Amino acid sequence: MTDNPSENVTRRDFLKIAWGAAGALALVETGGVVLSFFSPRVAEGEFGGMIEAGLVDSFAPASVTPFTQGRFYLVRMPDGGFVALYRKCTHLGCAVPWNPSENRFVCPCHASAFEMDGQVINAPAPRPLDRFAVIIEGGMVKVDTSTPIQRDHATDADLVYAEVP
Amino acid sequence: MTEPFDPRPEDLKQRVWESIQRDELPPKDDRGRMRVVMNNLVLHLHPSKVAKPTLKFTYTWGLGGLSILLVALLAVTGVMLMFVYTPSPATAYMDMLALQTEVWFGQFVRNIHHWSGNLLVIVAFLHLLRVFFTGGFRTPREFNWVLGVGLLLLVVAANFTGYLLPWDQLAYWAVTVGSSLLSYVPVIGEGLRNFLLGGPEVGAATLTNFYGLHVAIIPLTLMGIVSFHIWRVRKDTLSIPHKLDGTIDGAESNQVEKVTTLPHLVSREVVFALVMTGLILLWSMWVNAPLEAAANPDHSPNPAKAAWYFMGLQELLLHFHPVFGAIVIPALGLGALALVPYQRFDLSAEGVWFRSTKGRRMAIAGALSALVAVPLLVVLDEYVIDLPAMLPTIPTLISNGWIPFAAVLLLVIGYYEGVKRVFKATACEARLSVFVLLVVSFVLLTVIGIAFRGEGMALMLPWEVL
């Protein structure tokens, strides 16, 4: 064999690369096994499905109704629009209680405060309260708690209105 | 010539004893004492001889040994607790109540475990300070310093995972807050938190995950690295205390006197361990580990505080955007801490407390600067400066993140250059001063978080908080 090492891979180099590649592959595979083994175990039927909140007329305008099992507040704005706010503070995940006397949500952990529509009025929270999709069908308000929707600003486009009969 | 077929002694009792303990007890002379150290499993982590000056108590303060003692106490009491505890949300809190009311000495064993864990955070931190202030991280011990920093993180991780296990309100919300910090890590943060918690929120999966980490993964990793840490101390030897003029402290000449480990070092270790064990037992008899109401995911207590060793971090979060408070500043701090021994030394100050006379004055300057600046900045940020409101058009990542971060960084750099010029100091001494400034600042933030933050995390006086 008259291999020129500068042009060709020698047998020794080839074996080194092969061993290295096999080792790296084994590591990746092991990592994959470990990650999948410990991947989140989500139980079906818990918080995460469609929740029927109630009839449109049972929520007065300018009211905030907590849904403990669904982990959200159903807010009806003074103009009649609905928005469902995830109760988890966008700062560090504390449950944010509604404070009726101050007319705002105040987080007990780091004093973040949110307006009725979830808009931040006091840092450190970096963004408004996440919301869930609200669907109104036949006068019934339903909230889809499967995916919290993150937003940079709370806008009127987030509000859902009951169709006027 | 006939060799005896079996040269061992005839007496069975003596043969059994010699098969276990290879050397004569008690050893008669120095040679025998050194052999016992070399041949004994526990004692072989010591060298057979040590430099006499390093035995001085006020040099090491016994802090490394005390850490080992606490790990031993934690292992023993931790295994005992495993027999009466089930990591499930349905049973965990009831098990805690049963432990405290029905199990013989249950409260006592839990107290020892709880207080030893908390004390370990303090002792490990003080050990780090001692090594830094005496220049014990110098060549060839750089990597052992890095191992030590890793051990400190593992100790905090062990405390954090143990925090959740009682499943009371304090535990539940401290872990909710603590794990939410992770979700601010760019790109992988959200996935990482879900992986750790075993789901989107703290729940049953979180409890099993944390239990596995707390009783198996963290202790095993910790003990592995501790062995490596001590083995390196043995290989590299302890640094020797020096006086300011460079002479060896506690020695007549510059020739280091060596004494046998047994009994000079071992007897000191045993006495100190016994005294400390006695104090921990007394404390655990009188002061109970806290247990609040059972965890209630629907209601965060007010104020909801993290574990005390995270209160400095939580305080940072009140002043900085979370990306800076939870990620950038702690990561920079840890990175700088790990790199401390790899900087160039322009001073031969191994074993000298605070490097030099100038270094001692500069350490005081650093502490005083922090004592003035930190409360001032906290009060200013609380009542006067509200950057996001002053700059409403700019994203809070900049107005509440980059701007205050850059300001603090400039203050620290200005301080470094300032003290270097004022004291006409070397880089070693100026770095020492900045280190003291940052450590005292972190301790002050922790104290403010613990004692000066009340309902709604508003600033209050300690007697309104505690």
Interface residues (C-beta under 8 A of the other chain):
Chain A: L35 F38 S39 P40 R41 V42 T68 K88 H91 L92 G93 C94 A95 V96 P97 V106 C107 P108 C109 H110 A111 A123 P124 P126
Chain B: W173 T176 V177 S179 S180 L181 N194 F195 L197 G198 G199 P200 E201 A205 N209 P297 D298 H299 S300 P301 N302 P303 A304 K305 Q314 L317 L318 H321 P322 G325 P388 T396 L397 N400 E455 G456 M457 A458
